[in-house]
Amino acid sequence: MKIAIVGRPNVGKSTLFNRLVGKRLALVDDTPGVTRDRREGEGKLGDLTFSVFDTPGLEEAPAAALEGRMRKQTDRAVEDADICLFMVDARAGVTPLDRTFAEILRASGKPVLLLANKAEGNKGDAGIYDAYELGIGDPIPVSAEHGEGMAELFAALAPLFADLAPAEDAEDEDAESWDDPLKPLRVAIVGRPNAGKSTLINKIIGEDRLLTGPEAGITRDSISVEWRWTGPDRDWKVKLFDTAGMRKKAKVQSKLEKLSVGDSLRAIRFAEVVVLLLDAETPFEKQDLQIADLALREGRALVLAVNKWDLVEDKKTVMESLREKADRLLPQAPGAPIVTLSALTGAGLKRLMPAVTGVYVDWNARVKTPDLNDWMQEAVHRHTPPAAAGRRIKFKYITQTKTRPPTFVAQCNLAHEVPESYRRYLINGIRDAFDIKAVPIRLLLKSADNPFAKEKKK
């Protein structure tokens, strides 16, 4: 499979190329036009492998000029590629040059994924919304420099790989259910050192695949293990990631441990469901909460697995305490499933995968726009937003822009004046109305552009 990265100069194509090939092969600088020849490398994203082309920045120029000859290199790369990644700068917004080349890519007939780069933080939100106007699909917010959005890019690439695969491979893909676009389901087992992560995976797959022992910190890098689980209605291909235990940042001193923690963080970013393994004797310590918060901020579905449950005597009282703490300390994922088990004996293990697949379904939840707007009218009528400087806040419409995790955009006036408490009210309302539990929900508030804003400034 061949992938071409295209876009105007200085949007971050070479940075993304280096990230996909895993090496600093392409020269990167803030100066536009550093790349003049297309560069090819062997890329890898999750379990996808492909040839990737770094191309010169797309510019409108005479064919004989240097920029025109560079443009030919890009045209050839697009012609040879199976898939094109069209990159725009989310912070700079959509330019006339972006629109021109979007039309060229549409005319090529090749599958095109739109990447809104430099989207870390909130400075790129406006550019992400603008990118919808290009008409080549939903923009995927990424940060090539910081590695953000790579899981979303993988999610968009995987179905294209399946569609473009040779016939003999496609037959195997068709055997999978349509609601599992990423095959296999990626599950990361995370937690503090010595929580029993490797022991748990060994017990799940039924063999001593991973090294275990009483010493903390045996696992140093993320190991993936493929496995198949037979559920009540279908078979699931699963890839389990065993990760290094993550201690408090202040205690991580050695370079090796820093690399191990970095590998664990990458496993979380590439996972779809994160299983946080807690110790039944010391659950919800500060480090547990920080790991859970990291997974939820990355937009991953969360399952809480409480290990060493065989050592607990008053199970009913402890379970009630765990539920109360989970709802109070992790408000981002109310109702996150709690699975009590023993990685050593296997007791309670049969409840883990139903919980994992259950939150995975919620993570992929999609709500119809008419239903959303009917709900929003009732929600706003029931609890009107507070006025901002004497002006009434009016919500116009709401729509779901993506899944994994469920993300919604609501348009209203004075979006920046809506209190955080009212945003939480709307998010909790979506959870209750459409039964989306245990996964992070993102709600973006957007104000319509004021055509007279520039006149007022003048």
Secondary structure, DSSP 8 states (H G I E B T S, - for coil): -EEEEE-STTSSHHHHHHHHHTS--S---SSTT---S-EEEEEEETTEEEEEEE--------TTSHHHHHHHHHHHHHHH-SEEEEEEETTT---HHHHHHHHHHHHHTS-EEEEEES-STTTTHHHHHHHGGG-SS--EE-BTTTTBTHHHHHHHHHHHHHHHS-HHHHHHHHTS-TT--SSSEEEEEEESTTSSHHHHHHHHHTS--S---SSTT---S-EEEEEEEE-SS-EEEEEEEE------GGG--SHHHHHHHHHHHHHHHH-SEEEEEEETTS-S-HHHHHHHHHHHHTT-EEEEEEE-GGG-SSHHHHHHHHHHHHHHH-TTSTT--EEE--TTT-TTGGGHHHHHHHHHHHHT----HHHHHHHHHHHHHHS----BTTB---EEEEEEEETTTTEEEEEETTGGGS-HHHHHHHHHHHHHHHT--SS--EEEEE----TTHHHHH-
